[in-house]
Amino acid sequence: MPKWFTLLPHTVPRRITDPIVGVLARTGVSPNQLTVLGFLGNVGAGVLAARGEFLAAGLVMLAFASLDLLDGALARATGRASAFGAVLDSTLDRLSEAAVLGGLIFYYASRGDREEVVLCFVAITGSIVVSYVRAQALANGLDLRDGLFTRAERVLLLGGGLIISPILRIILWILAIMSYATVVQRLYVAWGGLRDDRADEEEEP
């Protein structure tokens, strides 16, 4: 099976998350509530982006996206992990990215900046398809976690681009290109992994 790397780790060391999760657990907040709160914060970031308040949008986006690092850890720590929670988390992750990029589309469309509008649209669809390829691979028995530009990379890059707004156009180009490069990468890894599984099944007596 082809195996490629990811640019950023998919987990945060427990020495960082455990103290925060401990505080959250004592408040009684549920993992799903934390997931929804993170989504609502990203909607707020999208509204700020639509108004052209890029610095505030970037800070809010990064702050609330950090909750995505904690909801799963909170679920495990409190014994409240569930299949629905995982589905909700994945769904709202996609909508969170779409909310911020959608805000940028509104801003750029109102200014007649067609190039940026197209780049934002490509970045949104790329994000969705990256996730969709993984979901389809998982449905066929392959846990596909490879990806040059998974959610962590996209969020950090977009948030940084909003904070340093003069480079935002360049950031959107990178997001648009690398999102679809990741789609191709994941399809290739899925092709190799599922082909190997098929070969193993045919070899069984």
BAFI-3210 file (N, C-alpha, C; in Angstrom, 3 decimals, decimal comma, padded with zeros to 6 digits):
// residues 205
n [1|2|3|4|5|6|7|8|9|10|11|12|13|14|15|16|17|18|19|20|21|22|23|24|25|26|27|28|29|30|31|32|33|34|35|36|37|38|39|40|41|42|43|44|45|46|47|48|49|50|51|52|53|54|55|56|57|58|59|60|61|62|63|64|65|66|67|68|69|70|71|72|73|74|75|76|77|78|79|80|81|82|83|84|85|86|87|88|89|90|91|92|93|94|95|96|97|98|99|100|101|102|103|104|105|106|107|108|109|110|111|112|113|114|115|116|117|118|119|120|121|122|123|124|125|126|127|128|129|130|131|132|133|134|135|136|137|138|139|140|141|142|143|144|145|146|147|148|149|150|151|152|153|154|155|156|157|158|159|160|161|162|163|164|165|166|167|168|169|170|171|172|173|174|175|176|177|178|179|180|181|182|183|184|185|186|187|188|189|190|191|192|193|194|195|196|197|198|199|200|201|202|203|204|205]
n.u [000,839|000,618|002,259|002,103|003,209|001,984|001,813|001,484|001,159|-001,577|-002,539|-002,470|-000,024|-000,718|000,037|-000,433|-003,162|-004,555|-004,693|-006,428|-008,667|-009,394|-010,362|-012,524|-014,106|-014,942|-016,691|-018,918|-019,598|-020,513|-018,944|-020,177|-021,433|-019,201|-018,184|-020,227|-020,036|-017,507|-018,072|-019,975|-018,358|-016,674|-018,522|-019,000|-016,461|-016,588|-018,540|-017,183|-015,117|-016,609|-017,231|-014,859|-013,108|-010,440|-008,256|-009,463|-011,186|-009,365|-008,135|-010,342|-011,169|-008,951|-008,924|-011,398|-011,240|-009,397|-010,849|-011,558|-009,508|-009,974|-012,522|-012,709|-010,798|-011,991|-014,305|-013,235|-012,022|-014,158|-015,686|-017,672|-017,614|-018,928|-020,478|-022,165|-021,224|-018,741|-019,551|-020,981|-018,907|-017,179|-018,896|-019,493|-016,955|-016,432|-018,403|-017,558|-015,163|-016,284|-017,901|-016,127|-014,681|-016,852|-017,663|-015,525|-015,949|-018,318|-017,329|-015,344|-016,886|-018,575|-016,835|-016,138|-014,012|-013,130|-011,240|-010,407|-012,855|-013,318|-011,103|-011,660|-014,008|-013,000|-011,282|-013,130|-014,641|-012,558|-011,788|-014,088|-014,097|-011,669|-012,261|-014,402|-013,261|-011,791|-013,910|-015,239|-013,224|-012,979|-015,488|-015,132|-013,427|-010,852|-008,819|-008,065|-005,715|-003,730|-002,416|-001,420|-002,493|-004,542|-007,282|-006,037|-003,743|-004,991|-006,617|-004,763|-003,258|-005,172|-006,155|-003,787|-003,359|-005,525|-004,914|-002,495|-003,208|-002,290|-001,089|-003,100|-004,321|-002,346|-002,287|-004,822|-004,508|-002,640|-004,161|-006,223|-004,838|-003,378|-005,357|-006,691|-004,506|-004,144|-006,469|-005,916|-003,661|-004,787|-006,594|-004,797|-003,432|-005,614|-006,298|-004,048|-004,185|-006,741|-006,514|-004,495|-005,862|-007,821|-006,238|-005,251|-007,573|-008,171|-006,109|-006,634|-007,332]
n.v [-001,203|002,235|004,774|007,870|010,932|013,149|016,685|017,870|016,681|014,538|014,484|016,034|016,349|014,681|015,879|018,498|018,705|017,372|018,900|021,002|019,611|018,429|020,636|021,373|019,080|019,271|021,367|020,317|020,460|018,969|016,772|017,035|019,502|021,118|020,739|021,924|024,530|025,247|025,256|027,353|029,482|029,591|030,306|032,869|033,910|033,773|035,706|038,006|037,949|038,384|041,004|042,187|042,329|041,108|040,474|040,114|038,053|035,980|035,521|034,761|032,506|030,719|030,471|029,227|027,001|025,550|024,201|021,923|020,243|019,377|018,273|015,542|014,474|015,170|013,626|011,034|011,157|011,492|009,309|009,513|009,140|008,658|007,168|008,870|011,327|011,442|011,601|014,017|015,783|015,579|016,511|019,175|020,207|020,415|022,272|024,420|025,278|025,969|028,074|030,174|030,517|031,013|033,462|034,987|034,762|036,255|038,778|039,283|039,048|041,231|043,217|042,745|041,063|038,674|036,610|035,910|035,050|032,718|031,208|030,829|029,306|026,995|026,144|025,528|023,394|021,614|021,024|019,657|017,417|016,178|015,205|013,568|011,550|010,170|009,279|007,529|005,677|004,622|003,476|001,353|-000,202|000,826|002,692|005,756|008,051|009,586|012,621|015,577|018,141|018,290|018,941|020,324|021,584|023,220|024,904|026,262|027,578|029,196|030,707|032,034|033,452|035,200|036,751|037,897|039,698|040,903|038,838|037,145|036,489|034,933|032,838|031,755|030,760|028,731|027,096|026,314|024,883|022,928|021,574|020,085|018,668|017,044|015,555|014,020|012,677|011,170|009,585|008,053|006,679|005,315|003,740|002,044|000,807|-000,439|-002,077|-003,798|-005,048|-006,397|-008,163|-009,702|-010,971|-012,545|-014,340|-015,941|-019,234]
n.w [000,000|-000,880|001,001|002,345|003,871|006,502|006,983|009,484|012,877|013,872|016,388|019,626|022,185|025,266|027,617|027,181|026,508|028,593|031,135|030,344|029,453|031,847|033,317|031,693|031,928|034,559|034,419|033,307|030,656|027,576|025,136|022,600|022,843|022,991|020,448|018,883|019,842|018,883|016,146|015,983|016,722|014,507|012,574|013,447|012,888|010,134|009,617|010,439|008,548|006,233|006,586|006,184|008,283|008,804|010,555|013,101|012,356|011,717|014,222|015,803|014,389|014,683|017,456|018,082|016,456|017,817|019,682|018,436|018,880|021,364|021,844|021,194|022,962|025,374|025,213|025,378|027,903|029,630|029,148|027,240|024,566|021,313|018,413|017,015|017,902|016,656|013,978|014,031|014,711|012,467|010,461|011,263|011,226|008,469|007,784|009,292|008,072|005,612|006,405|007,071|004,666|003,043|004,063|003,175|000,414|000,171|000,903|-001,090|-003,408|-003,179|-003,755|-006,294|-006,860|-008,691|-009,032|-006,416|-005,413|-006,932|-006,107|-003,382|-003,615|-004,877|-002,856|-000,835|-001,996|-002,397|000,237|001,109|-000,610|000,022|002,580|001,867|000,284|002,219|003,840|002,074|001,602|004,176|004,432|002,814|004,219|004,670|006,648|006,136|006,664|005,657|004,229|002,763|003,056|005,323|007,605|009,771|008,662|006,756|008,307|009,953|008,008|006,661|008,810|009,568|007,197|007,211|009,437|008,654|006,446|003,954|002,523|001,889|-000,564|-001,812|-000,014|-000,448|-003,030|-002,470|-000,763|-002,509|-004,515|-003,043|-001,655|-003,628|-004,538|-002,362|-002,507|-004,815|-003,850|-001,731|-003,147|-004,610|-002,560|-001,484|-003,686|-003,831|-001,289|-001,218|-003,414|-002,559|-000,463|-001,915|-003,342|-001,242|-000,383|-002,605|-002,518|-000,353|000,813]
ca.u [000,000|001,387|002,159|002,669|003,226|001,210|002,695|001,329|000,618|-003,026|-002,873|-001,703|000,440|-001,673|000,480|-001,015|-004,627|-005,142|-005,124|-007,579|-009,796|-009,806|-011,181|-013,781|-014,905|-015,551|-017,779|-020,085|-019,866|-020,403|-018,129|-020,973|-021,607|-017,923|-018,135|-021,154|-019,478|-016,447|-018,709|-020,565|-017,257|-016,224|-019,546|-018,683|-015,281|-017,053|-019,223|-016,126|-014,443|-017,515|-017,187|-013,518|-012,339|-009,665|-007,464|-010,374|-011,676|-008,313|-007,958|-011,520|-011,141|-007,944|-009,317|-012,488|-010,792|-008,647|-011,785|-011,591|-008,465|-010,348|-013,791|-012,447|-010,103|-012,997|-015,180|-012,521|-011,751|-015,404|-016,399|-018,864|-017,360|-020,032|-020,403|-022,814|-020,325|-017,728|-020,212|-021,259|-017,632|-016,727|-019,816|-019,326|-015,627|-016,570|-019,207|-016,762|-014,302|-017,146|-018,415|-015,098|-014,443|-018,072|-017,578|-014,580|-016,619|-019,222|-016,518|-014,711|-017,923|-019,080|-015,806|-015,905|-012,727|-013,542|-010,194|-010,478|-014,105|-013,089|-010,145|-012,386|-014,909|-012,177|-010,801|-014,262|-014,937|-011,413|-011,897|-015,162|-013,723|-010,626|-012,965|-015,256|-012,422|-011,510|-015,136|-015,494|-012,202|-013,336|-016,659|-014,642|-012,524|-009,504|-008,732|-007,158|-005,390|-002,695|-002,868|-000,524|-003,270|-005,758|-007,936|-005,113|-002,937|-005,843|-007,064|-003,636|-002,866|-006,196|-006,154|-002,611|-003,561|-006,450|-004,203|-001,537|-004,099|-001,687|-000,700|-004,260|-004,531|-001,379|-002,755|-005,970|-003,945|-002,045|-005,260|-006,931|-003,992|-002,985|-006,534|-006,909|-003,345|-004,418|-007,480|-005,200|-002,826|-005,619|-007,107|-003,701|-003,222|-006,783|-006,159|-003,070|-004,652|-007,874|-006,003|-003,799|-006,874|-008,452|-005,274|-005,188|-008,790|-008,106|-005,106|-007,089|-007,795]
ca.v [000,000|003,471|005,466|009,196|011,553|014,354|017,779|018,130|015,531|014,563|014,524|016,937|015,612|014,692|016,803|019,800|018,659|016,830|019,924|021,741|018,682|018,282|021,804|021,275|017,994|019,740|022,307|019,557|020,615|017,698|016,858|017,546|020,937|021,743|020,701|022,938|025,836|025,510|025,601|028,685|030,438|029,723|031,098|034,247|034,295|033,990|037,002|039,014|037,938|039,002|042,449|042,662|042,420|039,887|040,164|039,548|036,773|034,980|035,205|034,019|031,195|029,865|030,219|028,254|025,755|024,791|023,329|020,653|019,404|019,033|017,564|014,106|014,154|015,261|012,462|009,859|011,327|011,388|008,102|009,900|009,007|007,993|007,186|010,093|012,439|011,470|012,092|015,436|016,494|015,631|017,353|020,580|020,625|020,855|023,493|025,499|025,808|026,603|029,335|031,206|030,757|031,627|034,866|035,616|034,863|037,408|040,003|039,500|039,239|042,599|044,095|042,368|040,360|037,354|035,607|035,454|034,293|031,385|030,497|030,412|028,219|025,800|025,694|024,900|022,087|020,742|020,570|018,664|016,195|015,516|014,452|012,560|010,416|009,390|008,607|006,415|004,653|003,984|002,640|000,144|-000,916|001,391|003,881|006,595|009,264|010,338|013,851|016,723|019,275|017,900|020,086|021,107|022,452|024,225|025,876|027,110|028,423|030,207|031,617|032,882|034,353|036,255|037,635|038,647|039,802|041,200|037,615|036,251|035,987|033,849|031,734|031,128|029,953|027,522|026,252|025,751|023,889|021,828|020,771|019,089|017,772|016,062|014,643|013,087|011,845|010,202|008,614|007,146|005,806|004,433|002,768|001,040|000,057|-001,298|-003,086|-004,794|-005,825|-007,281|-009,220|-010,584|-011,788|-013,535|-015,342|-016,795|-020,528]
ca.w [000,000|-000,859|002,277|002,303|005,182|006,742|007,376|010,914|013,611|014,017|017,804|020,472|023,365|026,369|028,669|026,859|026,510|029,831|032,102|029,814|029,454|033,244|033,664|030,944|032,493|035,817|034,119|032,877|029,230|026,863|023,916|021,477|023,062|022,638|018,979|018,374|020,189|017,922|014,873|016,091|016,697|013,121|011,887|013,804|012,110|008,767|009,584|010,495|007,247|005,268|006,835|005,912|009,528|008,646|011,742|014,096|011,831|011,872|015,646|016,266|013,740|015,313|018,843|018,147|015,828|018,819|020,393|017,710|019,467|022,733|022,001|021,220|024,216|026,443|025,091|025,908|029,333|030,389|028,759|026,492|023,123|020,628|016,951|016,546|018,184|015,601|012,764|014,244|014,671|011,082|009,688|011,625|010,751|007,080|007,758|009,884|007,007|004,607|006,949|006,950|003,245|002,522|004,426|002,246|-000,889|000,252|000,908|-002,388|-004,417|-003,062|-004,315|-007,683|-006,990|-009,176|-008,812|-005,026|-005,257|-007,500|-005,248|-002,175|-003,994|-005,100|-001,548|-000,134|-002,586|-002,130|001,628|001,199|-001,328|000,825|003,617|001,241|-000,118|003,426|004,260|001,170|001,865|005,442|004,174|002,149|005,116|004,705|007,487|005,359|007,414|004,950|003,599|002,896|003,538|006,018|008,252|010,605|007,799|006,117|009,307|010,356|006,886|006,431|009,950|009,444|006,077|007,630|010,363|007,832|005,284|002,637|001,808|001,854|-001,928|-002,014|000,827|-001,120|-004,118|-001,872|-000,297|-003,662|-005,190|-002,168|-001,303|-004,674|-004,537|-001,311|-003,059|-005,689|-002,977|-001,013|-004,115|-004,933|-001,402|-001,411|-004,777|-003,434|-000,125|-001,558|-004,341|-001,741|000,255|-002,891|-003,643|-000,082|-000,376|-003,673|-002,168|000,733|000,311]
c.u [000,872|001,191|002,861|002,541|002,217|002,155|002,659|000,806|-000,888|-003,469|-001,962|-001,261|-000,513|-001,257|-000,054|-002,532|-005,225|-005,544|-006,362|-008,823|-010,309|-010,703|-012,537|-014,694|-015,614|-016,689|-019,056|-020,421|-019,654|-019,518|-018,912|-021,233|-020,345|-017,766|-019,005|-020,621|-018,357|-017,004|-019,275|-019,490|-016,736|-017,246|-019,316|-017,474|-015,661|-017,758|-018,196|-015,387|-015,302|-017,519|-015,805|-012,651|-011,468|-008,867|-008,323|-010,879|-010,634|-008,121|-009,116|-011,511|-010,163|-008,336|-010,377|-012,137|-010,012|-009,556|-011,877|-010,530|-008,888|-011,604|-013,595|-011,771|-011,076|-013,926|-014,519|-012,325|-013,000|-016,213|-017,656|-018,630|-018,510|-019,834|-021,041|-021,922|-019,254|-018,311|-020,484|-019,989|-017,146|-017,590|-019,593|-017,924|-015,711|-017,328|-018,449|-015,850|-015,137|-017,657|-017,399|-014,839|-015,669|-018,126|-016,636|-015,184|-017,551|-018,438|-015,955|-015,745|-018,454|-018,099|-015,513|-014,582|-012,990|-012,501|-010,276|-011,743|-013,923|-012,151|-010,822|-013,312|-014,132|-011,668|-011,904|-014,521|-013,787|-011,454|-012,941|-014,741|-012,599|-011,275|-013,795|-014,454|-012,109|-012,745|-015,440|-014,474|-012,547|-014,533|-016,276|-013,540|-011,117|-009,521|-007,652|-006,912|-004,306|-003,273|-001,914|-001,259|-004,594|-006,296|-006,948|-004,293|-003,778|-006,259|-005,932|-003,243|-003,892|-006,242|-004,975|-002,745|-004,504|-005,756|-003,197|-002,205|-003,426|-001,285|-001,890|-004,512|-003,594|-001,817|-003,915|-005,511|-003,374|-003,139|-005,960|-006,117|-003,750|-004,175|-006,762|-005,705|-003,532|-005,493|-006,807|-004,348|-003,661|-006,218|-006,034|-003,450|-004,388|-006,718|-005,189|-003,564|-005,782|-007,473|-005,302|-004,785|-007,552|-007,533|-005,196|-006,403|-008,717|-007,098|-005,568|-007,640|-009,317]
c.v [001,251|004,188|006,798|009,827|012,693|015,433|018,046|016,882|015,675|014,615|015,500|016,153|015,763|015,633|018,214|019,768|018,241|017,900|020,690|020,865|018,476|019,423|021,721|020,201|018,440|020,722|021,590|019,701|019,279|017,866|017,427|019,044|021,698|021,799|021,790|024,339|026,211|025,914|027,014|029,769|030,660|030,459|032,575|034,766|034,569|035,323|038,137|039,103|038,623|040,521|043,031|042,825|041,166|039,508|039,505|038,184|035,675|034,559|034,376|032,609|030,253|029,514|029,129|026,949|024,904|023,876|021,964|019,692|018,828|018,189|016,056|013,674|014,202|014,057|011,221|009,954|011,134|010,147|008,382|009,872|008,232|008,086|008,456|011,306|012,574|012,007|013,588|016,264|016,660|016,568|018,833|021,094|021,155|022,174|024,677|026,124|026,552|027,949|030,458|031,536|031,381|033,116|035,626|035,765|036,075|038,714|040,288|039,727|040,666|043,609|043,792|041,670|038,909|036,274|035,042|034,646|032,865|030,574|029,997|029,240|026,916|025,243|024,996|023,504|021,116|020,179|019,464|017,351|015,449|014,644|013,318|011,337|009,543|008,615|007,399|005,295|003,890|003,064|001,331|-000,557|-000,375|002,682|004,794|007,904|010,101|011,620|014,998|017,925|018,786|019,127|020,943|022,072|023,569|025,313|026,817|028,069|029,537|031,207|032,568|033,888|035,491|037,262|038,506|038,861|040,186|039,960|036,680|035,684|034,823|032,611|031,005|030,291|028,646|026,569|025,563|024,637|022,677|020,983|019,692|018,183|016,684|015,082|013,581|012,135|010,769|009,160|007,587|006,162|004,832|003,357|001,671|000,177|-000,888|-002,371|-004,187|-005,669|-006,820|-008,455|-010,223|-011,508|-012,871|-014,651|-016,287|-018,096|-020,654]
c.w [000,000|000,471|002,178|003,682|005,271|007,247|008,869|011,608|013,799|015,470|018,528|021,700|024,544|027,485|028,426|027,015|027,846|030,834|031,638|029,853|030,874|033,698|032,972|031,523|033,765|035,577|033,693|031,413|028,524|025,639|022,737|021,618|022,680|021,116|018,371|018,666|019,222|016,571|014,908|016,089|015,299|012,267|012,186|013,050|010,660|008,612|009,599|009,161|006,187|005,400|006,574|007,140|009,638|009,890|012,812|013,647|012,010|013,309|016,179|015,675|014,431|016,742|018,916|017,443|016,817|019,632|019,730|018,229|020,818|022,840|022,048|022,505|025,390|026,419|025,676|027,418|030,181|030,044|027,962|024,989|022,483|019,127|016,410|016,776|017,125|014,297|012,875|014,122|013,238|010,246|009,981|011,293|009,331|007,007|008,343|008,841|005,963|005,096|006,768|005,489|002,575|002,858|003,512|000,855|-000,900|000,166|-000,481|-003,494|-004,385|-003,636|-005,784|-007,923|-007,393|-008,905|-007,404|-004,766|-005,762|-006,613|-003,974|-002,473|-004,194|-003,774|-000,762|-000,685|-002,351|-000,730|001,768|000,555|-000,598|001,894|003,028|000,820|001,093|003,883|003,385|001,358|003,140|005,273|003,496|002,947|005,211|005,517|006,916|006,102|006,741|004,372|003,843|003,489|004,090|006,753|009,039|009,771|007,187|007,098|009,701|009,241|006,655|007,578|009,903|008,316|006,414|008,551|009,613|006,475|003,969|001,842|001,588|000,461|-002,228|-001,233|000,156|-002,310|-003,565|-001,423|-001,464|-004,310|-004,304|-001,719|-002,352|-004,873|-003,490|-001,745|-003,925|-004,861|-002,297|-001,955|-004,463|-003,793|-001,256|-002,488|-004,380|-002,293|-000,449|-002,553|-003,569|-000,985|-000,682|-003,213|-002,493|-000,043|-001,435|-003,366|-001,072|000,151|000,467]
res [m|p|k|w|f|t|l|l|p|h|t|v|p|r|r|i|t|d|p|i|v|g|v|l|a|r|t|g|v|s|p|n|q|l|t|v|l|g|f|l|g|n|v|g|a|g|v|l|a|a|r|g|e|f|l|a|a|g|l|v|m|l|a|f|a|s|l|d|l|l|d|g|a|l|a|r|a|t|g|r|a|s|a|f|g|a|v|l|d|s|t|l|d|r|l|s|e|a|a|v|l|g|g|l|i|f|y|y|a|s|r|g|d|r|e|e|v|v|l|c|f|v|a|i|t|g|s|i|v|v|s|y|v|r|a|q|a|l|a|n|g|l|d|l|r|d|g|l|f|t|r|a|e|r|v|l|l|l|g|g|g|l|i|i|s|p|i|l|r|i|i|l|w|i|l|a|i|m|s|y|a|t|v|v|q|r|l|y|v|a|w|g|g|l|r|d|d|r|a|d|e|e|e|e|p]
***
